[in-house]
Amino acid sequence: MKSFLLLPLLGALALAQTPTDETKCQCPQVKCDASDAVTHANHCVQTLCQCLNNRETLCKEHCPDYVPTYLPCPAKPTSTPTPKPTDPSCVCEEVMCLQMWPDSCYCQNAAKQKCYEKCGGAPPTLQVCPPLSSSKFITRTVLPTKLPPTPTPTKKPWPTHAPCGGGRPNLYQCDEGYICIKDPYKPGCGPECDGLGICVEDKMCGGFAGFGCPQDGQVCVDDYRDDCDPKNGGADCGGLCVWPH
């Protein structure tokens, strides 16, 4: 096969060495060595072919009327990369990959590549892993817990006063320490006209000292037994504590 490639090359070399008419333009003399092409590999034939074609181009540039004859050169052989030698003393770390696809695919490929970069040898054959975005993950939605309604606080009723007064056959008396007064929250004259009243503690509130009631929520009302009446211009009048109702 190599002899068939050399025949046109040697023929072109012989034609180029044939003397031409001295009156015509003379091409530059370029020597292409054909000895290596006979005894060596295909890349030597390619070198000779490229030399002859370069000589034709040079002649055309020197003599514009010259018609160059180019030869088809054999393809340049593809060089195979030499694998990185393996270090016999090199040991790759053991990698434990989670057995869940495609995470395990990426993990194993990374382990092979790291071992190759560390210890050399033949390039590793990596798996084709799907995109991580194609993995199906289960999304759990936490439903809000329905809390029981907050109970509306009910307003505790105020304590009530014991009744007192009334007609003579049904006269109600107050306990010791309490007096019977007209209920300030009801119309009428109360015990003064044989009506019912309420029993309140006989303890002063208000006045000059501004005494407060003993229990929260009680209201200080005017004590009818004195001559001081806040409705008739009285000031700093003493009072009695009652429960509002």
C-alpha positions in Angstrom: 0.0 0.0 0.0 2.8 2.3 0.9 4.4 1.7 -2.6 1.2 3.0 -4.3 1.4 6.2 -2.3 5.0 6.7 -3.1 4.7 6.3 -6.9 2.9 9.7 -7.6 5.2 11.4 -5.1 8.4 10.2 -6.7 7.0 11.0 -10.1 6.3 14.5 -9.1 9.7 14.8 -7.6 11.3 13.7 -10.9 9.2 16.1 -12.9 10.2 18.9 -10.6 13.9 18.1 -11.2 13.6 18.1 -15.0 15.4 21.2 -16.5 13.1 23.8 -18.0 13.5 26.3 -20.8 16.0 29.0 -19.7 13.8 31.6 -21.3 10.9 30.8 -19.0 10.5 31.8 -15.4 12.5 29.5 -13.1 10.9 28.2 -10.0 13.0 28.2 -6.8 14.8 25.0 -6.1 13.4 23.2 -3.1 14.7 19.8 -2.1 12.2 17.3 -0.7 14.0 14.3 0.8 12.3 11.1 -0.3 14.6 8.6 1.3 12.7 8.5 4.6 9.4 8.0 2.8 10.7 4.7 1.4 11.9 3.1 4.6 9.7 4.7 7.4 6.1 4.9 8.4 3.1 6.7 6.9 3.9 10.0 8.6 7.1 10.3 6.5 5.1 9.9 3.3 2.8 12.7 4.5 5.8 14.9 5.2 7.1 14.4 1.6 3.7 15.1 0.1 3.3 18.3 2.1 6.8 19.4 1.0 6.0 18.9 -2.7 2.7 20.8 -2.4 4.5 23.6 -0.6 7.0 23.7 -3.4 4.2 24.0 -5.9 2.7 26.9 -4.0 6.1 28.7 -3.8 6.6 28.3 -7.6 3.2 29.8 -8.3 4.1 32.8 -6.1 7.4 33.2 -8.0 6.0 32.5 -11.5 2.4 33.7 -11.8 1.9 31.8 -15.1 2.9 28.5 -13.6 0.0 26.1 -13.0 0.7 24.1 -9.8 -0.1 20.4 -9.5 -1.1 19.4 -5.9 -1.0 15.9 -4.7 -3.5 14.3 -2.3 -1.7 13.7 0.9 -2.5 10.9 3.3 -4.5 11.8 6.4 -2.5 12.6 9.4 -2.8 9.7 11.9 -4.7 10.5 15.1 -2.4 10.2 18.0 -3.8 8.1 20.9 -3.2 9.7 24.2 -0.9 7.8 26.4 -2.7 6.8 29.6 -1.3 8.1 32.8 0.8 5.3 34.5 -0.7 3.9 37.6 1.2 4.2 40.8 1.2 0.6 42.2 1.5 2.0 45.8 -1.4 4.4 45.3 -4.7 3.4 47.1 -8.0 5.1 46.5 -10.2 6.0 49.4 -13.2 3.9 49.9 -16.4 5.9 49.3 -19.8 4.9 50.7 -22.5 6.2 48.4 -26.2 6.5 49.5 -28.2 4.0 47.6 -30.8 6.4 46.2 -31.0 7.2 42.5 -29.8 9.4 41.0 -27.7 10.6 44.0 -25.8 7.3 43.9 -24.9 7.8 40.2 -23.2 11.2 40.9 -21.5 9.8 44.0 -19.9 6.9 42.2 -18.8 9.0 39.2 -17.2 11.5 41.6 -15.4 8.6 43.4 -14.0 7.2 40.1 -12.8 10.6 38.9 -11.1 11.4 42.2 -9.3 8.0 42.2 -8.2 8.6 38.6 -6.8 12.0 39.4 -5.0 10.6 42.4 -3.6 7.3 41.1 -3.7 7.6 37.3 -4.3 4.6 35.1 -6.9 4.3 32.3 -9.6 7.0 32.3 -12.6 5.8 34.2 -15.9 4.9 32.5 -18.5 7.2 34.0 -22.2 6.5 34.2 -24.7 8.7 32.5 -26.7 10.3 35.3 -30.1 12.0 34.9 -30.4 15.6 36.0 -30.9 16.0 39.7 -33.9 18.2 39.0 -35.8 15.2 37.6 -35.8 13.5 40.9 -39.2 13.1 42.4 -39.4 14.2 46.0 -42.4 13.8 48.2 -43.6 17.1 49.5 -45.5 17.0 52.7 -47.7 19.8 53.6 -48.4 20.4 57.2 -52.0 21.2 57.7 -52.7 23.9 60.3 -54.1 22.5 63.5 -57.5 24.0 64.2 -57.4 25.4 67.7 -60.5 25.4 69.8 -62.2 28.8 70.0 -61.1 30.9 72.9 -63.9 31.0 75.4 -65.4 34.5 76.0 -64.9 35.3 79.6 -68.3 35.7 81.3 -68.7 38.7 83.5 -69.2 37.6 87.1 -72.3 39.1 88.6 -71.8 41.6 91.5 -72.5 40.4 94.9 -76.0 41.3 96.1 -77.1 43.1 99.2 -79.4 41.6 101.7 -82.9 43.2 101.7 -84.1 45.2 104.6 -87.0 47.3 105.7 -90.5 46.8 104.4 -93.9 46.9 106.1 -94.2 46.3 109.8 -95.5 42.7 109.4 -92.6 41.8 107.1 -89.8 44.0 108.5 -86.3 42.8 107.5 -83.4 43.6 109.9 -79.7 43.9 108.9 -76.9 42.0 110.6 -74.7 43.6 113.2 -72.4 46.1 111.6 -74.7 46.8 108.7 -77.4 49.5 108.3 -80.5 49.7 106.1 -80.5 52.3 103.3 -82.5 53.1 100.3 -81.2 51.3 97.1 -79.6 54.1 95.1 -80.2 52.2 91.9 -83.9 51.9 92.3 -86.7 54.6 92.4 -88.9 55.2 95.4 -88.3 56.3 99.0 -87.2 52.9 100.3 -87.4 52.1 104.1 -88.6 55.7 104.9 -92.0 54.8 103.4 -92.1 51.2 104.5 -90.4 50.1 101.2 -87.5 47.7 100.9 -83.9 48.8 101.2 -80.5 47.2 101.2 -78.1 46.3 103.9 -74.7 48.0 103.6 -71.7 47.9 105.9 -71.7 50.8 108.3 -68.3 52.1 107.3 -67.5 55.5 105.9 -66.0 56.1 102.4 -65.1 59.3 100.7 -65.0 62.4 102.9 -62.1 64.7 103.5 -59.7 61.8 103.7 -61.1 60.2 100.6 -61.5 56.7 102.0 -61.9 54.0 99.5 -64.2 51.0 99.6 -62.8 47.8 101.1 -63.6 45.6 98.1 -62.8 46.3 94.4 -65.9 47.1 92.3 -67.9 48.8 95.1 -69.1 52.3 94.6 -69.2 55.1 97.3 -72.7 56.7 97.4 -73.9 59.5 99.6 -74.8 58.7 103.2 -78.3 60.1 103.7 -77.9 60.3 107.5 -75.7 63.4 107.5 -76.6 66.9 106.4 -74.0 66.9 103.5 -75.6 66.4 100.1 -73.3 66.6 97.0 -76.4 67.3 94.9 -77.1 70.4 97.0 -73.6 71.9 96.9 -72.1 69.7 99.6 -68.4 68.9 99.2 -66.3 66.1 100.6 -69.4 64.4 101.9 -69.0 61.0 103.5 -70.6 58.0 101.9 -71.3 54.2 102.1 -70.1 51.5 99.8 -72.6 49.6 97.7 -72.4 47.0 94.9 -73.5 48.4 91.5 -76.4 46.6 89.8 
